Amino acid sequence: MLFSGGMVIYFTTFFYTEKNVSNKIMRDDQPLRLLPAVDKILQHDRLTPLRARLAPEFLAECARRAVAQLRAQWQTQPPAQADELAVLAQAVELTVSQAQKLLAPRLKKVINATGIILHTGLGRAVLSETALAALRDIAPGYCNLEIDLETGKRGDRHLHVENVLRELTGTEAACVVNNNAAAVLLALNTIADKKEIMLSRGQMVEIGGAFRMPEVVKKSGAKLVEIGTTNKTKLQDYAAAITPKSAGILVAHTSNYRILGFTHEVALKDLVELAHRHGLVLVHDLGGGVLVDLRQWGLPYEPFVSESIQAGVDLVTFSGDKILGGPQCGLIVGRKELIQRLKKNPLVFAS
């Protein structure tokens, strides 16, 4: 209290003692102090069934995530009331939930209501009952994937489909990789690594997942030479671009879009003739991979593989999991000498 000129001034000071501060901190942090140790969670009987299904380190990681989840939740919204047993039970249940998520299969059976039958995001083609029956027969055991049963020596895994593709397409030989993008990559790397490959500007397609043809060409090691314009590419455009560094011509079927109106594309047979006259390889990327004329079922025309082979195309690439209705794979058919080179390329095992 202070007297000044007839006025009385009061000073009120509130002091936190060390004990008061300590008590305040305890009250604020009390829920976090109740968080159980990971070892204590792992010893809980509720986790007994999971111990038989998950390795200890994975189960421990689930417990750590559970504790971290509770800590993050309580730092923003502390519980009104909490006791040690209740917090332990909550942490155990969160651990079980984390473990169940880890064990649950990610793929789910869904209904395709998009209107797109061959939807790449929904697993492409549905396997037929015949294919599923063959899978159930072979998959549970070993098989002669790369063993010649007559000699007992290492065989060629591609032969299982090569003989069938010979009959269906008229090809000399065939090769199987993971998908059609891999097929194009392997073909270009084999014939045009550090060399030039020509592609019309009107065929620089983008496929699912934002993969673009120019990027595939670049990854193959080939140098892309853009030919013509978006709407018009002529035979003389290709002829004028041929240099001593040229290795081939890539023709990409634009199955997911059409350019209409004032347009022009070079006929496949004319490109084949030009390529062979200059000792170049012609690669035809057909995308979906049609083996028969779809017009017999009232569907629009799509070029089919045997047409390309008959036109003299050196290598044709296409998907096995679209119109063909098989599992995901990319197929390459064409001249035997070139297919043999593809099979010897180390990339065939990474494709």
Contacts in CASP RR format, 6 or more apart in sequence:
PFRMAT RR
TARGET T0000
AUTHOR 0000-0000-0000
METHOD contacts of the structure
MODEL  1
MLFSGGMVIYFTTFFYTEKNVSNKIMRDDQPLRLLPAVDKILQHDRLTPL
RARLAPEFLAECARRAVAQLRAQWQTQPPAQADELAVLAQAVELTVSQAQ
KLLAPRLKKVINATGIILHTGLGRAVLSETALAALRDIAPGYCNLEIDLE
TGKRGDRHLHVENVLRELTGTEAACVVNNNAAAVLLALNTIADKKEIMLS
RGQMVEIGGAFRMPEVVKKSGAKLVEIGTTNKTKLQDYAAAITPKSAGIL
VAHTSNYRILGFTHEVALKDLVELAHRHGLVLVHDLGGGVLVDLRQWGLP
YEPFVSESIQAGVDLVTFSGDKILGGPQCGLIVGRKELIQRLKKNPLVFA
S
1 8 0 8 1.000
1 9 0 8 1.000
1 10 0 8 1.000
1 11 0 8 1.000
2 8 0 8 1.000
2 9 0 8 1.000
2 10 0 8 1.000
2 11 0 8 1.000
3 9 0 8 1.000
16 24 0 8 1.000
26 33 0 8 1.000
30 82 0 8 1.000
31 74 0 8 1.000
31 78 0 8 1.000
31 79 0 8 1.000
31 82 0 8 1.000
31 87 0 8 1.000
32 71 0 8 1.000
32 74 0 8 1.000
32 75 0 8 1.000
34 82 0 8 1.000
34 83 0 8 1.000
34 84 0 8 1.000
34 87 0 8 1.000
35 67 0 8 1.000
35 70 0 8 1.000
35 71 0 8 1.000
35 87 0 8 1.000
35 91 0 8 1.000
36 67 0 8 1.000
36 84 0 8 1.000
36 87 0 8 1.000
36 88 0 8 1.000
36 91 0 8 1.000
38 60 0 8 1.000
38 63 0 8 1.000
38 64 0 8 1.000
38 67 0 8 1.000
40 88 0 8 1.000
41 47 0 8 1.000
41 63 0 8 1.000
41 66 0 8 1.000
41 67 0 8 1.000
41 88 0 8 1.000
41 91 0 8 1.000
41 92 0 8 1.000
41 95 0 8 1.000
42 56 0 8 1.000
42 59 0 8 1.000
42 60 0 8 1.000
42 63 0 8 1.000
44 88 0 8 1.000
44 92 0 8 1.000
46 92 0 8 1.000
46 93 0 8 1.000
46 96 0 8 1.000
47 59 0 8 1.000
47 92 0 8 1.000
47 95 0 8 1.000
47 96 0 8 1.000
47 99 0 8 1.000
50 59 0 8 1.000
50 96 0 8 1.000
50 99 0 8 1.000
51 59 0 8 1.000
53 99 0 8 1.000
53 103 0 8 1.000
54 62 0 8 1.000
54 99 0 8 1.000
54 102 0 8 1.000
54 103 0 8 1.000
58 99 0 8 1.000
58 102 0 8 1.000
59 95 0 8 1.000
59 99 0 8 1.000
62 95 0 8 1.000
62 98 0 8 1.000
62 99 0 8 1.000
62 102 0 8 1.000
63 91 0 8 1.000
63 95 0 8 1.000
63 98 0 8 1.000
65 94 0 8 1.000
65 95 0 8 1.000
65 98 0 8 1.000
66 91 0 8 1.000
66 92 0 8 1.000
66 94 0 8 1.000
66 95 0 8 1.000
66 97 0 8 1.000
66 98 0 8 1.000
67 91 0 8 1.000
69 94 0 8 1.000
70 87 0 8 1.000
70 90 0 8 1.000
70 91 0 8 1.000
70 94 0 8 1.000
110 122 0 8 1.000
112 119 0 8 1.000
112 122 0 8 1.000
114 122 0 8 1.000
118 124 0 8 1.000
118 125 0 8 1.000
118 322 0 8 1.000
118 323 0 8 1.000
120 208 0 8 1.000
123 321 0 8 1.000
123 328 0 8 1.000
124 319 0 8 1.000
124 321 0 8 1.000
124 322 0 8 1.000
124 325 0 8 1.000
124 326 0 8 1.000
124 328 0 8 1.000
125 321 0 8 1.000
125 322 0 8 1.000
125 323 0 8 1.000
125 324 0 8 1.000
125 325 0 8 1.000
125 326 0 8 1.000
126 325 0 8 1.000
127 135 0 8 1.000
127 325 0 8 1.000
127 326 0 8 1.000
127 327 0 8 1.000
128 325 0 8 1.000
131 325 0 8 1.000
131 326 0 8 1.000
131 327 0 8 1.000
145 157 0 8 1.000
145 160 0 8 1.000
146 154 0 8 1.000
146 155 0 8 1.000
146 156 0 8 1.000
146 157 0 8 1.000
147 153 0 8 1.000
147 154 0 8 1.000
147 155 0 8 1.000
148 154 0 8 1.000
148 155 0 8 1.000
156 162 0 8 1.000
156 343 0 8 1.000
157 176 0 8 1.000
158 174 0 8 1.000
158 175 0 8 1.000
158 176 0 8 1.000
158 343 0 8 1.000
161 174 0 8 1.000
161 176 0 8 1.000
161 331 0 8 1.000
162 173 0 8 1.000
162 174 0 8 1.000
162 175 0 8 1.000
165 171 0 8 1.000
165 174 0 8 1.000
165 331 0 8 1.000
165 333 0 8 1.000
166 172 0 8 1.000
166 173 0 8 1.000
166 174 0 8 1.000
168 291 0 8 1.000
168 305 0 8 1.000
168 306 0 8 1.000
169 291 0 8 1.000
169 305 0 8 1.000
169 306 0 8 1.000
169 309 0 8 1.000
169 316 0 8 1.000
169 333 0 8 1.000
170 306 0 8 1.000
170 309 0 8 1.000
170 310 0 8 1.000
170 333 0 8 1.000
171 305 0 8 1.000
171 309 0 8 1.000
171 316 0 8 1.000
171 333 0 8 1.000
171 334 0 8 1.000
172 334 0 8 1.000
172 335 0 8 1.000
172 336 0 8 1.000
172 339 0 8 1.000
173 333 0 8 1.000
173 334 0 8 1.000
173 335 0 8 1.000
173 336 0 8 1.000
173 339 0 8 1.000
173 340 0 8 1.000
174 331 0 8 1.000
174 332 0 8 1.000
174 333 0 8 1.000
174 334 0 8 1.000
174 339 0 8 1.000
175 183 0 8 1.000
175 186 0 8 1.000
175 331 0 8 1.000
175 332 0 8 1.000
175 333 0 8 1.000
175 339 0 8 1.000
175 342 0 8 1.000
175 343 0 8 1.000
175 348 0 8 1.000
176 329 0 8 1.000
176 330 0 8 1.000
176 331 0 8 1.000
176 332 0 8 1.000
177 183 0 8 1.000
177 186 0 8 1.000
177 329 0 8 1.000
177 330 0 8 1.000
177 331 0 8 1.000
177 332 0 8 1.000
177 348 0 8 1.000
177 351 0 8 1.000
178 328 0 8 1.000
178 329 0 8 1.000
178 330 0 8 1.000
178 351 0 8 1.000
179 319 0 8 1.000
179 321 0 8 1.000
179 328 0 8 1.000
179 329 0 8 1.000
179 330 0 8 1.000
180 285 0 8 1.000
180 287 0 8 1.000
180 288 0 8 1.000
180 317 0 8 1.000
180 318 0 8 1.000
180 319 0 8 1.000
180 320 0 8 1.000
180 330 0 8 1.000
180 331 0 8 1.000
181 207 0 8 1.000
181 211 0 8 1.000
181 216 0 8 1.000
182 330 0 8 1.000
182 351 0 8 1.000
183 285 0 8 1.000
183 317 0 8 1.000
183 318 0 8 1.000
183 330 0 8 1.000
183 331 0 8 1.000
183 332 0 8 1.000
183 351 0 8 1.000
184 213 0 8 1.000
184 216 0 8 1.000
184 220 0 8 1.000
184 250 0 8 1.000
184 283 0 8 1.000
184 285 0 8 1.000
184 317 0 8 1.000
185 216 0 8 1.000
185 219 0 8 1.000
185 220 0 8 1.000
185 347 0 8 1.000
185 351 0 8 1.000
186 220 0 8 1.000
186 332 0 8 1.000
186 342 0 8 1.000
186 345 0 8 1.000
186 347 0 8 1.000
186 348 0 8 1.000
186 351 0 8 1.000
187 283 0 8 1.000
187 315 0 8 1.000
187 317 0 8 1.000
187 332 0 8 1.000
187 342 0 8 1.000
188 197 0 8 1.000
188 216 0 8 1.000
188 217 0 8 1.000
188 220 0 8 1.000
188 221 0 8 1.000
188 222 0 8 1.000
188 250 0 8 1.000
188 283 0 8 1.000
189 220 0 8 1.000
189 221 0 8 1.000
189 222 0 8 1.000
189 345 0 8 1.000
189 347 0 8 1.000
190 338 0 8 1.000
190 341 0 8 1.000
190 342 0 8 1.000
190 345 0 8 1.000
190 347 0 8 1.000
191 247 0 8 1.000
191 248 0 8 1.000
191 281 0 8 1.000
191 283 0 8 1.000
191 315 0 8 1.000
191 338 0 8 1.000
191 341 0 8 1.000
192 220 0 8 1.000
192 221 0 8 1.000
192 222 0 8 1.000
192 223 0 8 1.000
192 247 0 8 1.000
192 248 0 8 1.000
192 281 0 8 1.000
193 220 0 8 1.000
193 221 0 8 1.000
193 222 0 8 1.000
194 221 0 8 1.000
194 222 0 8 1.000
194 223 0 8 1.000
195 222 0 8 1.000
195 223 0 8 1.000
195 245 0 8 1.000
195 246 0 8 1.000
195 247 0 8 1.000
195 248 0 8 1.000
196 222 0 8 1.000
196 223 0 8 1.000
196 224 0 8 1.000
196 225 0 8 1.000
196 243 0 8 1.000
196 245 0 8 1.000
196 246 0 8 1.000
196 247 0 8 1.000
196 248 0 8 1.000
197 217 0 8 1.000
197 220 0 8 1.000
197 222 0 8 1.000
197 223 0 8 1.000
197 224 0 8 1.000
197 225 0 8 1.000
197 246 0 8 1.000
197 247 0 8 1.000
197 248 0 8 1.000
197 249 0 8 1.000
197 250 0 8 1.000
197 283 0 8 1.000
198 225 0 8 1.000
198 227 0 8 1.000
198 238 0 8 1.000
198 241 0 8 1.000
198 242 0 8 1.000
198 246 0 8 1.000
198 248 0 8 1.000
198 249 0 8 1.000
198 250 0 8 1.000
199 213 0 8 1.000
199 214 0 8 1.000
199 217 0 8 1.000
199 224 0 8 1.000
199 225 0 8 1.000
199 226 0 8 1.000
199 227 0 8 1.000
199 249 0 8 1.000
199 250 0 8 1.000
199 251 0 8 1.000
199 252 0 8 1.000
200 226 0 8 1.000
200 227 0 8 1.000
200 228 0 8 1.000
200 233 0 8 1.000
200 237 0 8 1.000
200 251 0 8 1.000
200 252 0 8 1.000
200 265 0 8 1.000
200 266 0 8 1.000
201 226 0 8 1.000
201 227 0 8 1.000
201 228 0 8 1.000
201 229 0 8 1.000
201 230 0 8 1.000
201 233 0 8 1.000
202 228 0 8 1.000
202 229 0 8 1.000
202 230 0 8 1.000
202 231 0 8 1.000
202 233 0 8 1.000
202 254 0 8 1.000
202 259 0 8 1.000
203 213 0 8 1.000
203 250 0 8 1.000
203 251 0 8 1.000
203 252 0 8 1.000
203 253 0 8 1.000
203 254 0 8 1.000
204 212 0 8 1.000
204 213 0 8 1.000
204 214 0 8 1.000
204 226 0 8 1.000
204 252 0 8 1.000
205 212 0 8 1.000
205 213 0 8 1.000
205 252 0 8 1.000
205 254 0 8 1.000
205 256 0 8 1.000
205 257 0 8 1.000
206 212 0 8 1.000
206 213 0 8 1.000
207 213 0 8 1.000
207 256 0 8 1.000
213 250 0 8 1.000
213 252 0 8 1.000
213 285 0 8 1.000
214 224 0 8 1.000
217 224 0 8 1.000
217 250 0 8 1.000
218 224 0 8 1.000
222 247 0 8 1.000
223 245 0 8 1.000
225 241 0 8 1.000
225 246 0 8 1.000
227 233 0 8 1.000
227 237 0 8 1.000
227 238 0 8 1.000
227 241 0 8 1.000
228 234 0 8 1.000
228 237 0 8 1.000
230 259 0 8 1.000
231 259 0 8 1.000
231 261 0 8 1.000
231 262 0 8 1.000
231 263 0 8 1.000
231 264 0 8 1.000
232 262 0 8 1.000
232 263 0 8 1.000
232 264 0 8 1.000
233 264 0 8 1.000
233 265 0 8 1.000
233 266 0 8 1.000
234 264 0 8 1.000
234 266 0 8 1.000
235 266 0 8 1.000
235 270 0 8 1.000
235 271 0 8 1.000
235 274 0 8 1.000
238 249 0 8 1.000
238 266 0 8 1.000
238 271 0 8 1.000
238 274 0 8 1.000
239 274 0 8 1.000
242 278 0 8 1.000
242 280 0 8 1.000
246 278 0 8 1.000
246 280 0 8 1.000
247 280 0 8 1.000
247 281 0 8 1.000
248 275 0 8 1.000
248 280 0 8 1.000
248 281 0 8 1.000
248 282 0 8 1.000
248 283 0 8 1.000
249 271 0 8 1.000
249 274 0 8 1.000
249 275 0 8 1.000
249 280 0 8 1.000
249 281 0 8 1.000
249 282 0 8 1.000
249 283 0 8 1.000
250 283 0 8 1.000
250 285 0 8 1.000
251 268 0 8 1.000
251 271 0 8 1.000
251 282 0 8 1.000
251 283 0 8 1.000
251 284 0 8 1.000
251 285 0 8 1.000
251 313 0 8 1.000
252 285 0 8 1.000
253 284 0 8 1.000
253 285 0 8 1.000
253 286 0 8 1.000
253 287 0 8 1.000
253 288 0 8 1.000
253 303 0 8 1.000
255 286 0 8 1.000
255 287 0 8 1.000
255 288 0 8 1.000
255 302 0 8 1.000
268 284 0 8 1.000
268 307 0 8 1.000
268 308 0 8 1.000
268 311 0 8 1.000
268 313 0 8 1.000
269 311 0 8 1.000
269 312 0 8 1.000
271 282 0 8 1.000
272 282 0 8 1.000
272 311 0 8 1.000
272 312 0 8 1.000
272 313 0 8 1.000
274 280 0 8 1.000
275 281 0 8 1.000
275 282 0 8 1.000
275 314 0 8 1.000
276 282 0 8 1.000
281 314 0 8 1.000
281 315 0 8 1.000
281 338 0 8 1.000
282 312 0 8 1.000
282 313 0 8 1.000
282 314 0 8 1.000
282 315 0 8 1.000
283 313 0 8 1.000
283 314 0 8 1.000
283 315 0 8 1.000
283 316 0 8 1.000
283 317 0 8 1.000
284 308 0 8 1.000
284 313 0 8 1.000
284 315 0 8 1.000
284 316 0 8 1.000
284 317 0 8 1.000
285 317 0 8 1.000
285 318 0 8 1.000
286 303 0 8 1.000
286 305 0 8 1.000
286 308 0 8 1.000
286 316 0 8 1.000
286 317 0 8 1.000
286 318 0 8 1.000
287 317 0 8 1.000
287 318 0 8 1.000
287 319 0 8 1.000
287 322 0 8 1.000
288 302 0 8 1.000
288 318 0 8 1.000
288 319 0 8 1.000
288 320 0 8 1.000
288 322 0 8 1.000
288 323 0 8 1.000
289 304 0 8 1.000
289 305 0 8 1.000
289 318 0 8 1.000
289 319 0 8 1.000
289 320 0 8 1.000
289 322 0 8 1.000
289 323 0 8 1.000
289 324 0 8 1.000
289 331 0 8 1.000
290 302 0 8 1.000
290 303 0 8 1.000
290 304 0 8 1.000
290 305 0 8 1.000
290 318 0 8 1.000
290 323 0 8 1.000
291 304 0 8 1.000
291 305 0 8 1.000
291 306 0 8 1.000
291 323 0 8 1.000
291 324 0 8 1.000
292 304 0 8 1.000
293 301 0 8 1.000
293 304 0 8 1.000
294 300 0 8 1.000
294 301 0 8 1.000
294 302 0 8 1.000
294 323 0 8 1.000
295 301 0 8 1.000
302 323 0 8 1.000
305 316 0 8 1.000
305 318 0 8 1.000
305 333 0 8 1.000
308 316 0 8 1.000
309 316 0 8 1.000
309 333 0 8 1.000
309 334 0 8 1.000
313 334 0 8 1.000
314 334 0 8 1.000
314 335 0 8 1.000
314 338 0 8 1.000
315 332 0 8 1.000
315 333 0 8 1.000
315 334 0 8 1.000
315 335 0 8 1.000
315 338 0 8 1.000
315 339 0 8 1.000
315 342 0 8 1.000
316 332 0 8 1.000
316 333 0 8 1.000
316 334 0 8 1.000
317 330 0 8 1.000
317 331 0 8 1.000
317 332 0 8 1.000
318 330 0 8 1.000
318 331 0 8 1.000
319 329 0 8 1.000
319 330 0 8 1.000
319 331 0 8 1.000
320 326 0 8 1.000
320 327 0 8 1.000
320 328 0 8 1.000
320 329 0 8 1.000
320 330 0 8 1.000
320 331 0 8 1.000
321 327 0 8 1.000
321 328 0 8 1.000
321 329 0 8 1.000
321 330 0 8 1.000
332 339 0 8 1.000
332 342 0 8 1.000
333 339 0 8 1.000
342 348 0 8 1.000
END
